[in-house]
Amino acid sequence: MPNRVTPFMHQPLKGTGILVTSKAQRPRSRRQAMRFALQGLWDAWTTEPNFRLHIYFAAAVVMLGVWVRLSMAEWLWISFAIGLVIFAELMNTAIEQTVDLVVGLRPDPMARRVKDVSAGCVLVAAVLAVVIGSLTFFPHLVHG
């Protein structure tokens, strides 16, 4: 069963299952590269409910941090945790969409494993963020 890449395929790389497609068009300027990056974020926002959920939680954590007046070092840890989760979610989205592009609608055990591991990365990042958030906010909320 062909996938969406097949019409652009020049030749498969023998023994790898990797398809060679036409050369990607590079941005002509930094401004254009920034526009592409922002378009990618917008696409994730409009199509990925989990990405929106992570952004909402991040906004709530930032508001709580302002309310309890986190120190600069505490903001560093919170910023790291938020960035890690957002990064993991964006990478998960990119990996899942790439796998879907390659395998199409046919079931593939390897594709399922790749997508599951990718989702597991988001879970690890989210658990780490909860630990960092708990260790950071607990003293402020208990003694505050």
C-alpha positions in Angstrom: 0.0 0.0 0.0 1.6 3.3 -1.0 1.9 6.2 1.4 2.1 9.9 0.9 5.8 9.8 0.2 5.7 7.3 -2.6 4.8 9.8 -5.4 8.0 11.8 -4.5 10.2 8.7 -4.1 13.2 8.7 -6.4 14.6 5.4 -5.1 14.6 3.5 -1.8 17.9 3.1 0.1 18.4 -0.6 -0.2 18.0 -2.6 3.0 17.0 0.4 5.2 13.3 1.1 4.4 14.2 4.7 4.0 12.8 6.6 1.1 14.7 9.3 -0.7 12.5 12.3 -1.5 13.1 15.5 -3.3 15.5 17.9 -1.6 13.8 20.1 1.1 13.6 23.8 0.3 15.8 25.8 2.6 14.6 29.1 4.0 16.0 32.0 2.1 16.4 34.2 5.1 16.4 34.1 8.9 13.1 35.9 8.8 11.6 33.2 6.6 13.1 30.5 8.9 11.5 32.2 11.9 8.2 32.4 10.1 8.4 28.6 9.3 9.1 27.9 13.0 6.2 30.0 14.2 4.0 28.3 11.6 5.1 25.0 13.1 4.1 26.1 16.6 0.8 27.4 15.3 0.2 24.1 13.6 0.9 22.2 16.8 -1.4 24.6 18.7 -4.3 24.1 16.3 -4.0 20.3 15.8 -2.6 18.9 19.1 -4.8 18.9 22.2 -2.0 17.7 24.4 0.2 20.6 23.3 -2.5 23.0 24.3 -2.9 21.3 27.6 0.8 21.6 28.4 0.7 25.3 27.5 -2.3 25.8 29.8 -0.5 24.1 32.6 2.6 26.1 31.9 0.6 29.4 32.1 -0.9 28.3 35.4 2.5 27.4 36.8 3.9 30.8 35.7 0.9 32.6 37.4 1.5 30.6 40.6 5.2 31.5 40.4 4.4 35.1 40.2 1.9 34.8 43.1 4.4 33.1 45.4 7.3 35.3 44.2 9.8 32.7 43.1 13.5 33.5 43.3 15.6 33.8 40.2 17.0 30.3 40.8 13.5 28.9 41.2 12.4 30.5 38.0 15.4 28.9 36.3 14.2 25.4 37.3 10.6 26.1 36.5 11.5 27.5 33.1 13.6 24.4 32.4 10.8 22.1 33.4 8.3 24.0 31.2 10.6 24.1 28.2 11.5 20.4 28.6 7.8 19.4 28.4 7.0 21.7 25.5 10.1 20.5 23.6 9.2 16.8 24.3 5.6 17.4 23.1 6.7 19.1 19.9 9.3 16.3 19.2 6.6 13.7 19.9 4.3 15.4 17.4 7.0 15.6 14.8 7.9 11.9 15.3 4.3 10.7 15.2 3.5 12.7 12.1 6.7 11.4 10.3 5.8 7.8 11.2 2.3 8.4 9.9 3.6 9.9 6.7 5.9 6.9 6.1 3.6 4.0 7.0 0.3 5.5 5.9 -2.8 3.7 7.3 -1.4 0.2 7.4 -0.7 -1.3 10.8 3.0 -1.6 11.6 4.4 -3.0 14.8 7.7 -1.0 14.5 5.7 2.2 13.9 3.6 1.6 17.0 6.8 1.0 19.1 8.4 4.2 17.8 5.3 6.2 18.6 5.0 4.6 22.0 8.6 5.4 22.9 8.1 9.0 21.7 5.0 9.3 23.9 7.0 7.8 26.7 9.5 10.6 26.4 6.8 13.2 26.9 5.6 11.2 30.0 9.2 11.2 31.5 9.5 15.0 30.8 6.1 15.6 32.4 6.9 13.6 35.5 10.2 15.4 35.9 8.3 18.7 35.6 5.9 17.7 38.4 8.9 16.7 40.6 10.6 20.0 39.9 7.4 22.0 40.4 6.6 20.1 43.7 10.1 20.7 45.1 10.0 24.3 44.1 6.5 25.3 45.2 6.1 23.1 48.3 8.1 25.4 50.6 6.2 28.5 49.4 2.8 26.9 49.8 3.4 25.2 53.1 5.3 28.0 54.9 3.8 30.9 52.8 
